Amino acid sequence: MMMPPGGGGSGGGGSGGGEDHHRKHELLQQQEYEIMKLLKSEIAVHPLCEQLLSAHIGCLRVATPIDHLPLIDAQLAQSQHLLRSYASNHRNILSSQDKHELHNVLGQYVLVLCSFKEQLQNHVRVHAVEAVSACREIEQSLHDLTGVTLEEGTGTTMSEDEEEIQMDYGNDESGDVNDMMGFGPLLPTESERTLMDRVRQELKIELKQGFRSRIEDVREEILRKRRAGKLPGDTTSVLKQWWQQHSKWPYPTEDDKAKLVEETGLQLKQINNWFINQRKRNWHNNSNSVTSLKSKRKR
């Protein structure tokens, strides 16, 4: 069976176009990965990095059970190694304007986390006292109805430290439970531990929903400033060099653009916009030169 003229060529072109699209997609993904790596390195060496890390840890400690706190300490130790790894990739390529914007964003993020921690502490104190008080009332009601007292040793094994805490708490009912660190004094029984775990889960969901919009606002602000920001000088020098070499026909092909993306680390859209603006600027300059030349000839 004979193929129509040009039939085989169109199929090959489609396959080649698909491969080019796949390569460009991989190239863009690689560029995004490199950008994220550079941003992490900038944050790792920033003066606010330690405050940012402490603010995160502070939020985690508020709503974490006491027996899980060593896990946070272990992760904190690992994070120091990771930060050193990020810092080793630092290349100091941000402009002074970009550094100022990064400083503002990190400062706002630290404030958000500090506010988040305060909300956590307030919720935990209120819910902890209410939950334990309700549990005490239920136990007292059970005792009044049946005469049965829930034994502390039933269904659970308490450590010596917990037994001492329970005795101290029982001897001083007027103590301010809000000043106690953690929930050890408030949770002597397994039933109360289960109740508090449920409160913590509900609290996390509530606070995540409440602060999700604020985090998204910060993220949108970062993206907006990134879109509106000027291109770094070292990248524009590469683009200007290409422009000077092709001044007679300053329209880069797709292959030229892909090469410029690789050399500058910019996105394809940024390169397209730069050439559009550069052609406009050059057109205005040429127009002014022609007008000036005509006026001189008339004289």
N, C-alpha and C positions, 0 to 999 in steps of 0.2 A: 504494500500500500504506500503510495507516494505522499509525502508531506507537502502541504501548501508552502509556497515561497515565504521564507522568513519565519516559518513555524518553529523550527529548531532553535533559531537565534533568540526568539522571545522567551522560550523556556529557560535557556541558559542565563539570560539577563535577569530573569526573576529570581533564579537561584543565587546568582551573584549579589543581587540587591538584598536578599535575605541574610546572606553571610555578612555583608557590610553593616546592616542594621544590628546584627548580633554583636559584631565587633565594637560598634559604637556604644551599644548598651553596656558591654563589659568595660569599655574605657571610662564611661561616665560613672559606673559603680566604683571603679578603682580610684577615680578622682575624688568621689565623695568619701571613700575610706581614708584617703590621704588627708583630706580636709579635717575629718573628725579626729584623726591621729594628731594633727597639728594643734587643733583646739584643746585636746586633752593635755598636750604638753604645755600649752600656754597656761591652762588652769593649774597644772601641777606646780608650776614655778611662781604662780601669782601670790602676793602677800596675803590675800584673803582665803587661800586654799585651806589653811588650818582651821580658820573660823567656820568655813563651810562644812568641813568634815566634822568638827565638834558639834555644830548645829544639827547635823544629821544624826549623830550618835545620841545627842540629848533627846531627840524625838523618839528614837528607838527605845531608850532606857525607860521612858515614862510608862509605856504600855506593855513592857516585856515582863513576864513572870520572873521572879527572883532566881529560880533555878536555871533560867536560860540566859542570864546576864553573862556568864563566862563565854558563851558562844559569840556574843557581841565583841568581847575583848579579843577573842581569837581572830575574828574577822578584821578588827581594827589593826592588829599586828600584820595581817596579810596585806591590808590596804597600803601600809607604809612601803612595803616592797613594790607594790604596783605603782604607786606614785613616783618612786625613784625611777622605775622603768619608763614611765611617761616623760619625766623630766629629762632623761638622757636623750630623748628625741627632740628636745627644744632647739629651735634654729633662729629665734628672734627675728621673724619676718613681718610682724604686725607693725603697721604705722602707728604714730602717736595717737591719731584719732581712734583707730581700732582698739588700741590698748585702753583708752579712756572709756570707750563704750563697753568693753569687756569688764572693766572695773565697776562700772555702774550696774551692769546686769548681775554680777556676782554679789555686789552689795545688796541689791534688791532681793536676791534669792535668800541671802542670809537672814534678812529681816522677815521674809515670809516663813522661813523655818522656825525662827524664834517665836513668832506669833502662833505658829502651829503647835509648838511645844507648850505655850501657855494655855491654849485651848485644850490640849490633851490633859494637862495637869488638872485643870478645873473640872473637866468631865470625869476624870478618874476619881478625884476626891469625892465628888457628889455621888456618882454611881456606886462607889465602893461602900460608902457609909450607908446609903439607902439599901443596897443589896444585903449587907450584913445585918442591918437592923430588921429587914423583912425576914431574913432567915432566923434570927433570934426569936421573933414574934411567932413564927411557925412552930419552932421547937417548944416555946412556952405553951402555945395552944395545944400541942400534942400532949405535953405533960399534964396540962389541966384536964384534958379529956380522958386520958388513959392512965396517967400516973407513970408512964414510961419515960425514962430519960435516955437520950442518945449518948451512948458511951463513946468517948473519944477514941478508944482502941478498936471499935467495931468497924470492920471493913477497911481499915487503913492502919499503917504503922507509922508512928510519929517519931521523929528524931528527938534526942535529948534537948537540943536547942529549941525545938518547937514546944516541948513540954514546959520549958522554963518560961518561954514567951507567954504561953497560955496562963500559967500561974500568975505572972506579973500583971497581965491584963485583967485577970479576975480579981486581983487584990485592989486594983485602982481603976474603978469604973469611970472616974471623972477625968481620966487622961485625955488629952487632945489627940484624937486619932489622925487628924490631918497633918500633924508634925512627924508622924512615923515614916521611916524610909521603907518603901515597898509595901507589900501586903502580908508579910509574915504574921504580924500581930493580929490582923483582921481575919485570917483564914486558917483557923486551927483544925477544921474538919474537911473531909473529902467533899461533902455536899456543898460547902461554901466555896471550895476551890472550883468546882464545876460551874457554880453560879457565876463566879467572877470571870472565868474563861469565856462564858457566853457574853457577859457584859463587855469584855474586851473586844470580842469579834464584832459585836454590834457597834461599838464605839469606833473601831477602825473604819467600818463601812461608812458611818455617818460623817466622819472627819474627811475621808477621802473624797466623798461627794462634795463636801463644803469647800474644800481647798482645790479641787480639780480645776475649777474655772480660773482661780487665781494663777495656778501654775501655767495653764494654757495662755493666759494673758501675757505672762513673762516670756513664754516661748514665742508667741506671735510678735512681741516687741523685738526679740532677737532677730527673727526672720525679716521683719520690716526694716530694721537698721542694716541688716546684711544686704537686702535688695537695694536700699537707697544709698549705700556706701560707695565711695569712689574706689576704682581699681588701684591696687598697689603699684608704685612707680616702676618696679622691676618688671612687672608683667606688661605694662604699657610700652616700655622700651622695646620689648620683643615685637609687639604689634606695630610700632612705629617703624622699626627696621624693615619689617615685611612690606609696609606701605611704601617706604622710599624705594625699595627694590622693584616694586610693581606699580609705580606711580602712574604709568600710562594706562593701566587697566587694573585698578585697585579692587578687584572683585575675586576674593579667594574661592577656590573650588571646595567641594566637600572634603577632599583629601587634605587640602591646605588647612582647612579649619580643624580637622582632626589632629593634624600635626601641631597646630597652635595650641589646641587644648592640652596636648601632652606636654608642650614646652612651658606653658604659662600656669597650668593648673586651674585655669578658669573654666567656667561652664560654657557650653556652646552658645547659649542665649546671650551671655555676657559678651562674647566675641562678636556675634552678629550685631548687637547693639553698638559696640564700639566702632565697627566699620561703617555702620549707617551714620552715626554722629560725625565720624571723621570725614566722610564724603560730603556731608552738609557743611562742615567747617571749611573744607577745602574749596567747595563750590562758592561759598561766600567770599573767601579770600581771592579766588580767581576773578570773581565778578567785580570786586573792588579794584583789583589791579587793572582790569580792562577799562573800567570807568575812568580811572586816573589817567591812563594812557591816552584815551580819547580827548580828555580835557586839555592835556598838554599839547596835543596836535592842533587843537583849535586855536590855541594861543600862538 
